[in-house]
Amino acid sequence: QVQLVESGGGLVQPGGSLRLSCAASGLTFSWFGMSWYRQGPGKEREFVARIGNTRSSRADYSAAVKGRFTISRDNVKNTVYLQMNSQKPEDTAVYYCTNGAGDWGQGTQVTVSS
């Protein structure tokens, strides 16, 4: 059974940083590209970032976060990360990770506020 467990969310001031983690189990992690999505209050879930599997470690970002967020992965720890810098109030959302095969984590809340 695939499990994806996000952590690292919390309250941060505008301009601050957080690092989210998504620990995966029940799958051959290195085979899968991994993505982060987010859903802000009253908004639809939207794509944030994706990193390829070990055959292609290319990273892609939404225009809203490019240059501020960095996605990375550790195939030994079966974990994907999202480093979020220069955060803005509009980054407030529940952040989810997915393996692109229909499996999602439960989400972690990020609130950017002074």
N, C-alpha and C positions, 0 to 999 in steps of 0.2 A: 504494500500500500504506500503510495507516494504521499509524503508529508513535506510541506513547505512552511517554515515558521519564521516570520519576520520579527525583528526586534530593533531597538535603538531609537524609537520615536520619542517625542516629548515636546516640551515648550522651549522655544528659542527666540531670542530677540531678532528683529530685522538686522541683516548684515552678518548674522551668526552662522554657525556650522553645526551639522549633525552628520553622523554616519549610520546608515541603516544596514542591517544584516539580514540575510535570508538563508537559513540552514535547511538543506534538502536531505531527505532520506527516502529509501525505497525505490531509487532509480539510479541508473548509471549516469551520474551527474555530468561527466565530461562530454557525453554525447549531445547534450541539450544546449541550445541557445537559451539564455535566461533574460527575462525582461522585468522591468518595474513599470507599474501603472499607478495612477492615483485618482482619487475621487474626492473633489472638494465639496463643501456644503452646497446642496442644491444643484450640483453639476453632474454630468455624466462621467463615467470612468474614462480616463485618457492615458495615452501612451506617454511614458517619460523617457525610458532608455532601454537599450537592448545590447547584449554582448553575445557574440557567437560562441559556438562550441570550440573544442580544442583544434578543430581543423581550420577554423576561421575565427580568430578572436576579435574581429572587427566590432567596434562599438558605434551605435547610432543614438542620437538624442533628438528629442523634440526641440522645436525652435525656442520654446519657453524656457528651457533649462540649459541649452547648449552654452558652453563656456563657464557654467557655474557648477554643474553636477558632473561627477565622474563615476562610471560603472566599472566594476572590476570583479574578478572571481578568483577563488582559491580551490582548485580541483582536489587538493589533498583534504581540505576541511569541508568539501562539498558545500561551499558557501559563496553567495554572490553579495556584493556590497554596493551601496550607493552613497558616495560622499557628496554631501550637499553643502555648498559654500555660498556666501553672499545671499543668504535667503531673504525672500520677500514675503509679505503677508499673503500674497496670492499663491504661495507654495503650501499654504495650509490645506491639508487633505489627509485622508487615510491612504497610505501607501501599501501596495500589494506587489508581491512577486509572483511570477508564473513561468512555467517551463515551456509554454507554447503548445502543450499537448492537452490542455484542458484542466490542468491542475493549478490551483491558486492557494496562496496562504490566506490567513485570517485577517491580515492587515495590521498596520501599526499607525497610530495617529501622530501626525506632525502638526504642531500649531506654531505659527510665526506671528508673534505679537509682542508689543512693548508693554 
